[in-house]
Amino acid sequence: MADDELSLENVDSRISRADGRKYWEGIDATVDGMLGGLPHVTRVDIRGSRNFLAKLGIGSKPGQRVAASALEGGAGIGRVTEGLLLDGIAQEVDVIEPIAKFTAALQAKLGVRSIFNMGLEDWQPSEEGVQYDLIWIQWCVGHLTDTQLVQFLERCKATLNPDGGVIVVKENNATVGQDEFDDVDSSVTRDDGTFRRIFADAGLRLVQAELQKGFQVPGASLLPVRMYALRPAQ
C-alpha cells in the first residue's frame, strides 16, 4: 500500500509505543518541556479550560459544583493537575502518566490520591466501584490507536459518576481534512470528524465542544485545539 493510501486509511497503525516513550523520556520535566518550548501558552490554556468547565457547571464559584474526585489522563508533570484541577475544580485527583520522572513531584502533592505510572492503554480502575465526577484528558491520546482510544474511553465511562459526571478531551485537531502522523514523537493528530466517530464508538455523546481561544503565538504555527465534553450515550 502506498504511503498516501495508508495515511488516509489507518494512519494510527504507524504509532509505536516504544518510540513514543523514548521521545518523552528525553524531554525535561518542566513546563517548557511539556509544551514544546512554549511555556507561556499554559496561562491561556488553563484559563480556557476553566471557562469551559464553568459552562458545564463545574468550579468553585456560586452556582457551580466542585468535583469530589477527578482523574487526569496523560498528566505529565502535573501542569493541569495543579494549575486547574486542584485549584478549585476537584478535591482529589488520580493521575495516569507513563513517564515516572514526570510524576515524581506529584507524589507528595496534597490532593493527589493515586498515581498510575502506565500508558492510558494499560490503565484499569484500581478499586471496584470507583467513581469520578470529572475525567480530564489532554494532549496525550495521539499516542493511542483508534481502537485503544475507544477502549480507554469505555473504561473511563464505566468509572464516571452517573449523577452528572463528565469526560473532557482536549486535543489538537488536524487541519488537512484527515488524520496526520508525527514521526517526531510517534503520535497522530486527529481530525475533528475522527474524534466524533471515536466518541460515538465508545458509547459517548457529545454535550459541548469549543475551540480554545488565544493560542495565536507570533512566529509559531499552532494547531487548533478543541475541547469536547462527553457523557454516556445512554
Secondary structure by P-SEA (a helix, b strand, c coil): ccaaaaaaccccccccaaaaaaaaaaccccccccccccccaaaaaaaaaaaaaaaaccccccccccccbbbbcccccccccccccccccccbbbbbbccccccccccccccccccccccccccccccccccccbbbbccccccccaaaaaaaaaaaaaaccccccbbbbbbbbbcccbbbbbcccccccccaaaaaaaaaaacccccccccccccccccccccbbbbbbbcccc
